[in-house]
Amino acid sequence: MRLIAMGWALAGAVPESQAAEATAPAKAGPIVVDTAAAWTHGPTGIVLPAAIGAFTRTEVSQSDHGLADVSILYQDNVSRTALTVYVFRAGWPQAPLWADRLSQVMAMSAQRNGGTLAGPPSFAAFAPTGHVNASALRVVQAVQGGQWQATGAVVIPYGPWLVTMRMSSATLDAKALDAQLTTAAAALHVPAPAQPLPAAVPIIACTDTLTLKPAKHVGPSKSSNSLIDALLGAALAQSQGAADEAEAKGDATSEPPPYAATLCRDPSSSIDHGVYRAPDDRQRYVIALGDAGITLAVGPNTLSALLDKRLTYSATLTMFDKVMVYPAYASLPPPDQAIAALDREHPQSETSDGKSITIHP
């Protein structure tokens, strides 16, 4: 199962009207491919073989976001084990954050299939095929009762993209499933980044909780107006997207990407969403909505500080190929307020595919 913050299956993150507007004109559904040949994901160059060991590829499909979010299904009918590979653009595309989210969602998946998780998750960092550092993570859980004996996942970062693998088995125990996941991950050739990412370290809980008062929105700055504020916000999102793509293609600077930072999980997190921040940073956080790469990043707006010498806090929603900037706050809002605002407010600007910018006055 995949927990996606669209429609809003999770509690109001994205209004249905906005989701419908943001996803056109791509159409969800199967992609016609040669079942006997490898399939290459065009935007990334990642090759998905027709078979991985005993697993046979049965379907390639895309969501309403087109090739920015695809899934590839594999099946081993003998061991009754299912493997799904996802390739998608992600907000905060690092392995620790999304492996942590997947480990949280596994409990829900087990319950939906009539079982419960047995013991804590087992994490293991590894270097993807052809990579230098162990920037990827594998997580496995034993399951008691229900349809599955074990379930697990793999997260491999590639610039602004993530490759995740989900595997569940009715016959394999956790140790055997971990071995199958290891083999499956080794069969995928994800291009190595120009600048190696740090070794992945599983996320732990923060030692304290963000205690924040409700924040008020701010009006246009003295040196601009709401239209210019929206345009600048979109331009910043566009430039970050271009930098991420350049890093993935091997044209990167020595500056590490912001998503390489070490994070902890704030106690305000839930199965529906995770709140993450640097352990010593109380000025910003990123909310992972679901487990499929959708994030809401909230923190200081450097543009407003530069132009008007006042500190405001921006809220930026990243949903696959879309980046939406919402009205700024006068102070850092509590995570629940930032999430609830997505259901009540319209974005000031929207960037699509890192190219086109739409302004919402």
VODREN-497920 format. One record per atom (N, C-alpha, C): residue in one letter; y negated, x, z negated. Coordinates in steps of 0.02 Angstrom, whole numbers, padded with zeros to 5 digits, always signed. Atoms other than C-alpha are relative to their C-alpha. Layout:
N
AYXZ/...
This chain:
361
M+00060+00042+00000/M+00000+00000+00000/M-00062+00043+00000/R+00063-00036-00003/R-00176+00056+00036/R-00055-00046-00026/L+00052+00040+00031/L-00324-00005-00068/L-00066+00017+00034/I+00060-00012-00039/I-00473-00021+00050/I-00056-00046-00021/A+00058+00039+00022/A-00646-00077-00004/A-00034-00031+00060/M+00030+00035-00057/M-00679-00192+00141/M+00011-00074-00010/G-00005+00073+00001/G-00711-00376+00140/G-00021-00034-00063/W-00009-00047+00055/W-00723-00344-00029/W+00060-00020-00039/A-00061+00014+00037/A-00545-00346-00089/A-00006+00026-00071/L+00005-00029+00067/L-00602-00247-00240/L-00056-00029-00042/A+00051+00028+00046/A-00748-00344-00319/A-00070+00011+00024/G+00069+00004-00021/G-00902-00350-00216/G-00032+00061+00026/A+00034-00060-00023/A-00932-00179-00142/A-00034-00009+00066/V+00030+00008-00066/V-00966-00230+00037/V+00005-00073+00020/P-00003+00070-00021/P-01015-00408+00088/P+00038-00008+00065/E-00039+00011-00060/E-00903-00483+00221/E-00044+00001+00062/S+00045+00002-00059/S-01053-00510+00336/S-00018+00071+00021/Q+00017-00070-00016/Q-01100-00325+00324/Q+00060+00036+00028/A-00060-00033-00024/A-00920-00269+00348/A+00013-00019+00073/A-00011+00022-00069/A-00905-00373+00506/A-00050+00032+00047/E+00051-00030-00042/E-01069-00307+00573/E+00012+00074+00010/A-00008-00072-00003/A-01026-00127+00532/A+00060+00021+00042/T-00061-00022-00033/T-00855-00128+00613/T+00001-00012+00075/A+00000+00013-00072/A-00895-00197+00787/A-00025+00063+00036/P-00044+00043-00041/P-00851-00162+00925/P+00073+00022-00002/A-00070-00021+00002/A-00689-00071+00879/A+00045-00058-00021/K-00046+00054+00015/K-00537-00183+00868/K+00063+00028-00032/A-00059-00023+00035/A-00397-00160+00744/A+00063-00019+00038/G-00063+00016-00031/G-00220-00152+00808/G+00037+00062+00022/P-00041-00057-00022/P-00082-00042+00879/P-00032+00038+00058/I+00020-00043-00056/I-00121+00104+00995/I+00063+00015+00041/V-00058-00010-00044/V-00004+00117+01144/V+00010+00075+00010/V-00016-00071-00007/V+00080+00288+01141/V+00072+00007+00025/D-00068-00016-00021/D+00235+00370+01214/D+00042+00013-00062/T-00039-00006+00061/T+00365+00347+01078/T+00040+00065-00004/A-00040-00061-00001/A+00458+00505+01131/A-00042+00063-00002/A+00044-00058-00004/A+00306+00619+01135/A-00047+00003-00061/A+00050-00008+00053/A+00185+00690+01007/A-00064-00035+00020/W+00065+00033-00013/W+00020+00598+00991/W-00055+00040-00034/T+00056-00039+00026/T-00144+00691+00968/T-00058-00045-00017/H+00059+00038+00022/H-00286+00614+00869/H-00062+00035+00029/G+00053-00031-00039/G-00433+00647+00985/G-00056+00031-00041/P+00058-00028+00036/P-00578+00670+00861/P+00015+00063-00040/T-00016-00058+00042/T-00485+00800+00757/T+00046+00051+00033/G-00050-00044-00030/G-00351+00873+00869/G+00064+00005-00040/I-00061+00000+00040/I-00219+00838+00737/I+00056-00032+00040/V-00057+00022-00040/V-00048+00818+00818/V+00050-00035-00046/L-00050+00038+00038/L+00071+00685+00753/L+00064-00002+00041/P-00062-00004-00040/P+00249+00722+00813/P+00036-00067+00003/A-00039+00062-00008/A+00368+00587+00874/A+00051-00008-00057/A-00047+00002+00056/A+00485+00633+00731/A-00017+00056-00048/I+00007-00051+00052/I+00472+00727+00567/I+00065+00001-00039/G-00066-00002+00031/G+00646+00778+00512/G+00038-00063+00018/A-00038+00062-00011/A+00745+00617+00491/A-00045-00060+00012/F+00048+00056-00008/F+00587+00511+00506/F-00019-00008+00073/T+00019+00016-00069/T+00554+00426+00673/T-00066-00039-00001/R+00065+00035-00004/R+00377+00373+00720/R+00011-00069+00031/T-00011+00069-00024/T+00375+00184+00742/T-00064-00034+00023/E+00062+00034-00019/E+00191+00140+00762/E-00061+00045-00013/V+00065-00030+00009/V+00016+00210+00785/V-00051-00056+00005/S+00048+00055-00002/S-00128+00093+00744/S-00067+00024-00027/Q+00067-00015+00024/Q-00314+00093+00708/Q-00028-00061-00036/S+00034+00055+00033/S-00425-00011+00595/S-00060-00022+00042/D+00061+00022-00035/D-00587-00098+00644/D-00049+00058+00011/H+00043-00058-00009/H-00667+00074+00632/H+00027+00048+00053/G-00025-00039-00056/G-00569+00138+00781/G+00035+00063-00022/L-00034-00063+00015/L-00511+00319+00781/L-00027+00034-00062/A+00023-00026+00064/A-00612+00350+00623/A+00047-00019-00057/D-00047+00021+00051/D-00468+00267+00530/D+00065-00022+00034/V-00064+00016-00034/V-00291+00274+00601/V+00058+00009-00049/S-00061-00006+00040/S-00118+00254+00526/S+00059+00010+00046/I-00059-00016-00039/I+00047+00321+00590/I+00061-00012-00044/L-00058+00019+00040/L+00209+00244+00526/L+00063+00037+00023/Y-00065-00031-00012/Y+00374+00339+00512/Y+00052-00034-00045/Q-00052+00033+00038/Q+00540+00271+00452/Q+00065+00040+00003/D-00068-00028+00004/D+00706+00345+00394/D+00044-00057-00025/N-00040+00059+00018/N+00825+00197+00397/N+00061+00018-00041/V-00060-00020+00037/V+00970+00297+00326/V-00014+00004-00075/S+00017-00007+00071/S+00885+00342+00162/S-00046-00056-00024/R+00046+00055+00016/R+00776+00185+00167/R-00064+00027-00032/T+00061-00032+00022/T+00621+00291+00150/T-00054-00010+00052/A+00056+00012-00045/A+00452+00248+00225/A-00053+00054-00009/L+00053-00050-00001/L+00318+00375+00272/L-00057-00025+00043/T+00059+00019-00038/T+00142+00330+00326/T-00051+00056-00004/V+00051-00051-00004/V+00014+00458+00384/V-00066-00034+00018/Y+00066+00027-00015/Y-00171+00413+00380/Y-00046+00058+00019/V+00052-00048-00019/V-00309+00509+00470/V-00065-00038+00003/F+00062+00039+00005/F-00485+00453+00428/F-00058+00043-00023/R+00061-00031+00026/R-00664+00507+00400/R-00010-00025-00071/A+00003+00018+00071/A-00696+00510+00214/A-00066+00021-00031/G+00054-00023+00042/G-00839+00515+00093/G+00030+00047-00052/W-00022-00051+00048/W-00821+00668-00020/W+00072+00021+00016/P-00067-00015-00024/P-00671+00735+00079/P+00033+00061-00032/Q-00037-00053+00034/Q-00584+00843-00050/Q+00065-00029-00025/A-00066+00022+00021/A-00403+00835-00104/A+00003-00024-00073/P-00008+00022+00070/P-00423+00824-00295/P-00023-00072-00012/L+00026+00067+00012/L-00530+00666-00292/L+00049-00053+00026/W-00041+00053-00031/W-00419+00569-00172/W+00072+00002-00023/A-00066-00002+00031/A-00255+00630-00246/A-00002-00036-00068/D+00008+00035+00064/D-00320+00566-00413/D-00002-00075+00011/R+00003+00072-00015/R-00362+00397-00336/R+00068-00026+00019/L-00067+00022-00021/L-00191+00386-00255/L+00047-00006-00060/S-00043+00003+00059/S-00107+00424-00421/S-00015-00061-00042/Q+00018+00060+00037/Q-00204+00281-00501/Q+00026-00063+00034/V-00020+00059-00038/V-00161+00158-00362/V+00077-00007+00003/M-00073+00003-00002/M+00025+00203-00367/M+00028-00051-00050/A-00023+00049+00050/A+00043+00097-00524/A-00002-00070+00028/M+00006+00066-00030/M-00020-00055-00430/M+00053-00010+00054/S-00050+00005-00053/S+00096-00018-00283/S+00069-00013-00030/A-00066+00009+00032/A+00247-00004-00399/A+00007-00071-00027/Q-00003+00068+00028/Q+00204-00168-00484/Q+00009-00052+00055/R-00008+00048-00055/R+00188-00258-00317/R+00071-00002+00025/N-00070-00003-00022/N+00366-00203-00280/N+00048-00011-00057/G-00043+00020+00055/G+00432-00261-00448/G+00018+00055-00049/G-00017-00055+00044/G+00434-00093-00538/G-00060+00024-00040/T+00052-00033+00038/T+00333+00018-00654/T+00009+00075+00007/L-00004-00073-00003/L+00292+00203-00652/L+00035+00028-00062/A-00036-00031+00055/A+00402+00315-00758/A-00030+00069-00014/G+00029-00064+00018/G+00305+00453-00844/G-00064+00015+00039/P+00062-00019-00032/P+00148+00545-00788/P+00012+00025+00071/P-00008-00026-00068/P+00116+00596-00607/P+00008+00076+00000/S-00010-00072-00008/S+00169+00769-00549/S-00041+00024+00059/F+00044-00027-00053/F+00035+00864-00450/F+00022+00070+00018/A-00014-00068-00024/A+00062+01019-00344/A-00049+00017+00056/A+00044-00024-00053/A-00067+01116-00243/A+00040+00041+00050/F-00034-00039-00051/F-00013+01193-00078/F-00047+00015+00057/A+00039-00018-00059/A-00083+01278+00076/A+00030-00036+00061/P-00026+00032-00061/P-00066+01169+00232/P+00019+00053+00051/T-00023-00047-00051/T+00020+01251+00380/T-00059+00032+00037/G+00053-00036-00033/G-00096+01386+00449/G-00063+00010-00040/H+00059-00007+00043/H-00221+01376+00305/H+00008+00059-00047/V-00001-00058+00045/V-00268+01518+00188/V+00010-00021-00072/N-00001+00019+00070/N-00297+01429+00023/N+00040-00064-00011/A-00037+00061+00019/A-00198+01295-00069/A-00049-00056-00014/S+00053+00050+00006/S-00333+01165-00036/S+00027-00071+00001/A-00030+00067-00004/A-00211+01018-00021/A+00038-00014-00065/L-00036+00020+00060/L-00124+00919-00157/L+00057-00048+00018/R-00056+00046-00005/R+00042+00830-00172/R+00010-00031-00069/V-00011+00034+00063/V+00074+00699-00307/V+00061-00046+00007/V-00063+00038-00003/V+00241+00617-00347/V+00010-00036-00067/Q-00015+00040+00060/Q+00293+00480-00470/Q+00070-00031+00005/A-00063+00037+00005/A+00462+00413-00525/A-00017-00073-00014/V+00011+00072+00009/V+00477+00223-00524/V+00062-00030-00033/Q-00054+00036+00034/Q+00581+00113-00640/Q+00001-00072+00024/G-00007+00069-00021/G+00647-00052-00573/G-00033-00013+00067/G+00032+00019-00062/G+00593-00143-00418/G+00032+00030+00061/Q-00026-00020-00066/Q+00612-00089-00237/Q+00009+00075+00007/W+00001-00072-00011/W+00576+00098-00253/W+00028+00038-00060/Q-00019-00048+00052/Q+00650+00243-00350/Q-00054+00051-00013/A+00053-00049+00007/A+00504+00358-00317/A-00053-00013+00053/T+00055+00007-00047/T+00336+00362-00230/T-00043+00062-00005/G+00042-00061+00001/G+00216+00502-00183/G-00051+00000+00056/A+00054-00005-00049/A+00069+00558-00080/A-00020+00073+00010/V+00028-00065-00018/V-00009+00709+00005/V-00071-00010+00024/V+00069+00002-00024/V-00195+00742+00034/V-00018+00068+00028/I+00020-00062-00034/I-00253+00873+00160/I-00071-00009+00027/P+00068+00007-00026/P-00441+00898+00192/P-00011+00039+00064/Y+00020-00035-00062/Y-00516+00945+00360/Y-00072-00020+00017/G+00070+00017-00011/G-00706+00949+00366/G-00016-00068-00029/P+00015+00067+00026/P-00767+00768+00350/P+00060-00047+00003/W-00060+00041-00009/W-00589+00706+00381/W+00050+00014-00056/L-00057-00009+00044/L-00439+00681+00269/L+00064-00022+00037/V-00066+00022-00021/V-00255+00672+00312/V+00038-00015-00064/T-00040+00018+00058/T-00155+00577+00183/T+00069-00024+00023/M-00068+00022-00014/M+00031+00543+00179/M+00024-00040-00061/R-00030+00041+00053/R+00114+00404+00078/R+00074-00008+00014/M-00073+00006-00007/M+00302+00403+00049/M+00028-00038-00059/S-00036+00036+00052/S+00410+00281-00049/S+00072-00007+00022/S-00071+00002-00017/S+00600+00276-00058/S+00040-00043-00048/A-00046+00041+00040/A+00734+00156-00117/A+00059+00040-00025/T-00060-00039+00018/T+00864+00295-00132/T-00016+00069-00028/L+00016-00068+00022/L+00775+00461-00165/L-00033-00002-00069/D+00036-00005+00063/D+00727+00510-00342/D-00063+00042+00010/A+00065-00034-00006/A+00561+00596-00379/A+00008+00071+00027/K-00010-00069-00023/K+00630+00772-00352/K+00017+00002+00074/A-00019+00001-00070/A+00710+00729-00185/A-00057-00024+00044/L+00057+00024-00039/L+00557+00633-00127/L-00053+00054+00006/D+00048-00055-00002/D+00447+00781-00172/D+00020+00051+00054/A-00024-00047-00052/A+00555+00892-00061/A-00012-00028+00070/Q+00012+00031-00065/Q+00541+00768+00083/Q-00074+00001+00017/L+00072-00003-00011/L+00352+00759+00062/L-00022+00071+00019/T+00017-00070-00015/T+00342+00949+00063/T+00017+00017+00073/T-00021-00013-00069/T+00439+00957+00227/T-00044-00037+00049/A+00042+00040-00045/A+00337+00817+00306/A-00070+00030+00006/A+00066-00029-00002/A+00172+00899+00259/A-00001+00065+00040/A-00004-00063-00037/A+00228+01066+00331/A+00005-00012+00075/A-00007+00015-00071/A+00265+00981+00498/A-00065-00019+00034/L+00065+00018-00028/L+00083+00928+00520/L-00043+00062+00007/H+00045-00057-00012/H-00036+01055+00596/H-00072-00025+00000/V+00070+00019+00009/V-00208+01015+00528/V-00042+00063+00010/P+00039-00060-00012/P-00338+01139+00596/P-00029+00028-00065/A+00029-00032+00059/A-00395+01265+00466/A-00076+00000+00004/P+00073+00000-00001/P-00579+01253+00415/P-00028+00070+00012/A+00032-00065-00012/A-00700+01391+00465/A-00009+00037-00065/Q+00009-00030+00066/Q-00736+01422+00282/Q+00053-00030-00046/P-00054+00026+00041/P-00581+01406+00172/P-00027-00037-00062/L+00019+00037+00060/L-00598+01274+00037/L+00033+00031-00061/P-00031-00027+00061/P-00562+01322-00144/P+00069-00031-00010/A-00065+00028+00017/A-00387+01298-00210/A-00009-00065-00038/A+00007+00066+00030/A-00362+01117-00261/A+00028+00001-00071/V-00021+00006+00070/V-00351+01082-00447/V-00002-00074-00019/P+00001+00071+00017/P-00300+00909-00509/P-00057-00018-00047/I+00056+00024+00040/I-00442+00810-00585/I+00023-00023-00068/I-00014+00024+00068/I-00445+00778-00772/I-00057-00045-00022/A+00052+00045+00025/A-00544+00653-00874/A-00059+00040-00027/C+00059-00031+00030/C-00722+00697-00922/C+00004-00005-00076/T-00002+00000+00073/T-00746+00739-01105/T-00051-00048-00031/D+00049+00049+00024/D-00892+00617-01119/D-00009-00054+00052/T+00012+00057-00044/T-00947+00453-01041/T-00074-00004+00018/L+00069+00012-00020/L-01104+00423-00940/L-00025-00064-00035/T+00031+00058+00033/T-01214+00308-01046/T-00068-00010+00032/L+00060+00011-00039/L-01348+00236-00933/L-00027-00070-00009/K+00032+00066+00004/K-01473+00094-00946/K-00009-00028+00070/P+00012+00030-00067/P-01497-00030-00802/P-00063+00029+00031/A+00056-00032-00036/A-01612+00046-00671/A-00037-00051+00043/K+00041+00042-00044/K-01754-00034-00574/K-00008+00034+00068/H+00014-00028-00066/H-01784-00013-00389/H-00073+00023+00003/V+00068-00025-00010/V-01939+00082-00332/V-00026-00025+00067/G+00031+00020-00063/G-02062+00031-00197/G-00009+00060+00045/P+00013-00055-00047/P-02115+00136-00046/P-00042+00054-00033/S+00039-00055+00028/S-02187+00306-00087/S-00071-00003+00025/K+00070-00001-00019/K-02373+00338-00078/K-00011+00031+00068/S+00011-00037-00062/S-02354+00454+00069/S+00038-00030+00059/S-00038+00029-00055/S-02244+00338+00173/S+00004-00075-00010/N-00014+00070+00010/N-02183+00160+00189/N+00075-00010+00002/S-00072+00012+00004/S-02014+00076+00176/S+00036+00018+00065/L-00031-00015-00063/L-01980+00100+00361/L+00012+00075+00006/I-00008-00072-00004/I-02010+00287+00352/I+00051+00024-00051/D-00050-00018+00050/D-01910+00300+00190/D+00071-00012+00027/A-00066+00016-00028/A-01764+00215+00278/A+00019+00049+00054/L-00014-00046-00054/L-01779+00327+00430/L+00018+00069-00025/L-00014-00066+00028/L-01783+00485+00326/L+00069+00001-00034/G-00066+00004+00031/G-01632+00428+00227/G+00055+00003+00051/A-00050+00000-00053/A-01535+00396+00387/A+00004+00069+00032/A+00000-00066-00031/A-01589+00563+00460/A+00037+00051-00044/L-00035-00045+00046/L-01526+00652+00304/L+00076-00010+00005/A-00071+00015-00007/A-01358+00564+00319/A+00027+00027+00065/Q-00021-00024-00066/Q-01351+00609+00504/Q+00007+00076+00000/S-00003-00073+00001/S-01387+00793+00471/S+00059+00024-00040/Q-00058-00019+00039/Q-01253+00801+00337/Q+00064-00010+00039/G-00058+00013-00041/G-01128+00723+00455/G+00009+00054+00053/A-00004-00053-00050/A-01171+00851+00589/A+00023+00066-00030/A-00021-00062+00034/A-01151+00993+00464/A+00074-00001-00016/D-00072+00006+00015/D-00980+00928+00413/D+00042+00010+00062/E-00038-00007-00063/E-00922+00916+00594/E-00001+00073+00022/A+00005-00070-00020/A-00986+01093+00629/A+00046+00043-00043/E-00045-00038+00045/E-00891+01158+00477/E+00072-00008+00021/A-00069+00012-00020/A-00731+01077+00536/A+00018+00036+00065/K-00013-00031-00065/K-00749+01150+00711/K-00008+00076+00000/G+00003-00073+00004/G-00779+01327+00649/G-00069+00028+00010/D+00069-00023-00009/D-00969+01337+00663/D-00038-00009-00065/A+00028+00013+00065/A-01009+01343+00479/A-00040+00059-00026/T+00038-00052+00034/T-01131+01440+00371/T+00040+00022-00062/S-00034-00024+00060/S-01085+01532+00211/S-00009-00047-00058/E+00012+00047+00054/E-01148+01387+00106/E+00059-00048-00007/P-00057+00045+00008/P-01000+01291+00032/P-00023-00073+00003/P+00018+00070-00003/P-01000+01104+00066/P-00004-00031-00069/P+00007+00030+00067/P-01053+00992-00080/P+00066-00028-00026/Y-00062+00031+00022/Y-00882+00910-00083/Y+00052+00052-00023/A-00045-00051+00027/A-00803+01077-00133/A-00007+00006-00076/A+00013-00005+00072/A-00870+01051-00310/A+00059-00026-00041/T-00051+00023+00047/T-00754+01030-00459/T-00026-00061-00037/L+00021+00063+00030/L-00761+00853-00528/L+00046-00018-00058/C-00042+00031+00051/C-00698+00758-00679/C-00006-00076+00008/R-00002+00073-00006/R-00654+00573-00693/R-00034-00031-00061/D+00035+00032+00055/D-00777+00472-00797/D+00043-00056-00029/P-00040+00053+00032/P-00697+00353-00924/P-00016-00070+00025/S+00017+00066-00027/S-00785+00207-00838/S+00041-00018+00061/S-00041+00012-00059/S-00659+00221-00695/S+00052-00055-00013/S-00052+00051+00004/S-00531+00084-00658/S+00048+00010+00058/I-00045-00004-00057/I-00386+00057-00538/I-00037-00015+00065/D+00038+00019-00060/D-00508-00024-00416/D-00045+00055+00025/H+00047-00053-00022/H-00631+00121-00415/H-00001+00056-00052/G+00006-00058+00044/G-00650+00295-00486/G-00071+00026+00001/V+00067-00029+00006/V-00813+00370-00549/V+00008+00074-00015/Y-00011-00072+00005/Y-00822+00559-00527/Y-00067+00037-00002/R+00061-00041+00006/R-00952+00691-00572/R+00020+00070-00022/A-00011-00067+00027/A-00967+00875-00612/A-00003-00005-00076/P-00003+00007+00073/P-00926+00901-00796/P-00067+00008-00035/D+00064-00012+00033/D-01101+00964-00838/D-00059-00035+00035/D+00053+00034-00039/D-01199+00849-00720/D-00004-00073-00021/R+00011+00070+00019/R-01271+00687-00788/R-00055-00032+00042/Q+00052+00025-00044/Q-01392+00660-00643/Q+00028-00030+00064/R-00029+00026-00062/R-01271+00607-00507/R+00075-00013-00011/Y-00072+00014+00002/Y-01098+00537-00477/Y+00020-00028+00068/V-00027+00030-00061/V-00986+00479-00335/V+00054-00050-00021/I-00049+00052+00015/I-00886+00317-00342/I+00048-00004+00060/A-00051+00009-00051/A-00723+00312-00244/A+00023-00072-00003/L-00017+00071-00002/L-00697+00131-00192/L+00068-00008+00034/G-00067+00002-00027/G-00511+00106-00170/G+00029+00070+00005/D-00032-00065-00007/D-00405+00252-00110/D-00002+00025+00072/A-00002-00014-00072/A-00449+00261+00076/A-00063+00034+00026/G+00055-00040-00024/G-00602+00373+00084/G-00069-00030-00004/I+00065+00033+00004/I-00743+00248+00051/I-00034+00020-00066/T+00035-00023+00059/T-00874+00316-00070/T-00071-00028-00004/L+00070+00014+00013/L-01039+00270-00148/L-00027+00058-00041/A+00029-00058+00034/A-01138+00427-00193/A-00069-00018-00026/V+00063+00018+00033/V-01282+00403-00316/V-00027+00062-00034/G+00029-00059+00030/G-01402+00541-00365/G-00072+00009+00022/P+00070-00012-00016/P-01576+00617-00349/P-00014+00001+00075/N+00021+00002-00070/N-01666+00585-00185/N-00047+00059+00012/T+00039-00060-00010/T-01727+00756-00132/T-00059-00011+00047/L+00055+00014-00046/L-01834+00684+00008/L-00060-00030-00035/S+00056+00031+00035/S-01939+00576-00107/S-00035+00051-00045/A+00029-00052+00042/A-01964+00722-00225/A-00043+00048+00040/L+00036-00047-00043/L-02021+00831-00081/L-00065-00031+00027/L+00057+00032-00032/L-02139+00704+00000/L-00051-00028-00049/D+00045+00036+00045/D-02211+00615-00150/D-00001+00027-00071/K-00003-00031+00066/K-02172+00726-00299/K+00020-00049-00055/R-00027+00045+00051/R-02082+00585-00388/R+00076-00001+00009/L-00072-00001-00002/L-01898+00581-00431/L+00027-00071+00005/T-00035+00064-00006/T-01799+00432-00368/T+00074+00015+00012/Y-00073-00008-00006/Y-01612+00403-00353/Y+00025-00043+00057/S-00024+00035-00059/S-01528+00356-00190/S+00073-00021-00010/A-00069+00024+00000/A-01366+00260-00162/A+00023-00002+00072/T-00023-00007-00069/T-01269+00305-00004/T+00074-00018+00004/L-00068+00024-00010/L-01113+00212+00051/L+00028+00031+00063/T-00035-00029-00057/T-00994+00307+00166/T+00064-00039+00012/M-00058+00041-00017/M-00866+00197+00254/M+00025+00021+00069/F-00029-00025-00061/F-00766+00292+00385/F-00054+00028+00046/D+00049-00025-00048/D-00886+00309+00534/D-00071-00024-00015/K+00065+00027+00017/K-01033+00224+00446/K-00026+00032-00064/V+00033-00023+00061/V-01158+00293+00320/V-00060-00046-00010/M+00052+00048+00015/M-01272+00163+00239/M-00040+00021-00061/V+00045-00020+00054/V-01423+00205+00131/V-00032-00062-00029/Y+00026+00059+00034/Y-01474+00075+00002/Y-00065+00015-00036/P+00064-00012+00034/P-01641+00050-00088/P+00007+00045-00061/A-00002-00051+00053/A-01683+00188-00211/A-00015-00031-00068/Y+00011+00020+00069/Y-01688+00173-00400/Y-00050+00048-00034/A+00047-00041+00038/A-01818+00237-00524/A+00037+00046-00049/S-00041-00041+00044/S-01679+00307-00634/S+00073-00007+00023/L-00070+00002-00019/L-01493+00338-00620/L+00032-00065-00026/P-00029+00063+00022/P-01408+00167-00623/P+00071+00009-00026/P-00071-00002+00020/P-01244+00134-00714/P+00044-00014+00061/P-00044+00011-00057/P-01097+00137-00593/P+00012-00073+00017/D-00012+00071-00013/D-01063-00049-00614/D-00060-00033+00034/Q+00059+00028-00032/Q-01243-00089-00566/Q-00004+00022+00073/A+00002-00025-00069/A-01233+00021-00411/A+00051-00036+00044/I-00051+00036-00038/I-01072-00065-00356/I-00021-00072+00012/A+00020+00070-00007/A-01138-00240-00389/A-00056-00008+00050/A+00056+00005-00047/A-01294-00203-00287/A+00023-00003+00072/L-00026+00002-00068/L-01188-00181-00131/L+00013-00071+00023/D-00016+00069-00017/D-01145-00365-00138/D-00063-00043+00005/R+00062+00039+00002/R-01326-00421-00162/R-00053+00025+00048/E+00054-00031-00038/E-01429-00303-00057/E+00023+00023+00068/H-00014-00027-00066/H-01440-00246+00123/H-00020+00074+00002/P+00020-00070-00006/P-01445-00061+00168/P-00067+00007+00036/Q+00063-00014-00036/Q-01612+00012+00222/Q+00014+00030+00068/S-00016-00033-00064/S-01528+00112+00359/S+00075+00009+00005/E-00071-00009-00014/E-01360+00140+00440/E+00008+00051+00056/T-00015-00050-00050/T-01295+00290+00535/T+00072-00010+00023/S-00067+00012-00027/S-01146+00265+00651/S+00023+00061+00039/D-00030-00057-00036/D-01033+00406+00712/D-00043+00063-00004/G+00043-00059+00006/G-01163+00531+00652/G-00052+00006+00055/K+00044-00005-00058/K-01269+00488+00804/K-00054-00054-00001/S+00049+00054-00004/S-01353+00317+00812/S-00023-00021-00069/I+00030+00021+00063/I-01471+00259+00675/I-00028-00070+00009/T+00027+00068+00001/T-01509+00077+00636/T-00041-00008-00063/I+00044+00011+00057/I-01656+00034+00523/I-00003-00074-00015/H+00005+00069+00023/H-01657-00126+00421/H-00064-00006-00041/P+00064+00004+00035/P-01840-00159+00374/P+00005-00045-00062/
